[in-house]
Amino acid sequence: TMRRGFLGPTDVHCNAGRVNGTGPMRWNTSGSDIIPHVAKSVVGNNDGSEWTMTLRKGMRWSDGAPFTADDFIFQSVDVHGNDDVKPGKQNWWKGPYDDPVVVSKVDDVTVKFTYPDAYWLFPKMMLFSCTNYNMPFAPKHHLSQFLPQFNPDAETLAKAAGFESSTQHFL
């Protein structure tokens, strides 16, 4: 039995997400097991150091752009791997190791997460209750316009929008 009181409209989004999930994995309806959600499947190798995530084919962002493995690479390398943009690291990205995860694209709907050693908590690290930039994916097609490594005019764009830097504009 899950009992939870919502105190107002702002409570619903994240609290509903704790049950429904917004990440690659979510809790089942009884809250007893983790099951795929955005992901179609997440499978670890025998020693728990490598996790392969297969996405659901045909998924799209709200603007209709395809949701692909590239969105995971972008978030890992260009967001979490950039200390100016994301100085605090998430457990899915760092794990218990000095070196971060290596996120690689197998194909458009398959992403591989490789850690220096076993990381059996990985499926739990894929549970998210609120959508934010701590997720392991982000819409590269939209957000890359704010980063200088993708857009040479990112600083000009930021200034025109009233920000001091492209990093502030991105955030």
C-alpha positions, 0 to 999 in steps of 0.5 A: 500500500502506498499512501501519499498526500498531494498538498498542491498542484506542484506536488503532482509532477515529481510525486507521480513520477516516483510511481510512474517513472520518467527515466529508462527504468521504473518501478512495477505497479507493486513497487517490488521490482524495477522494469524497463520504461523508456528503455525496452531492455537493460541487460548487464554482462556477467561481471556487471561492468557493462550494461546494454540498453535497448530503446523502444523503436519509434520514440520521439521528443515532443517536437517530433525529432527521433529519440536515439542513442545520440541523445545519451552520448550527448548527455554523457560526453557534452553535458556531464563530461563538461564541468562548466555545464555540470560540475556535480556528477550523478551516480549513473555517470560516475559510479563508485569509480575515479573514471566515469562511465563510457557511453557508446552507441551500438546503433540508433536504438542501442546504448552501451554503458561501460564502467571500470568494474562491476556496477550492479546498482546501474538499473536503480540509477536509471530510475528518475522521478522528475525530468531534469538534466540529471537524466542519462539522456537529453535532446541533442538536436535542440540543446546542442545549439547552446554549446560552442562545440556544436554552434560557433555562434553560441556565445552570440546567441546567449548574449542576444538572449540576455545571458553572460555566457553560452553555459548560462544560456544552456542551463 
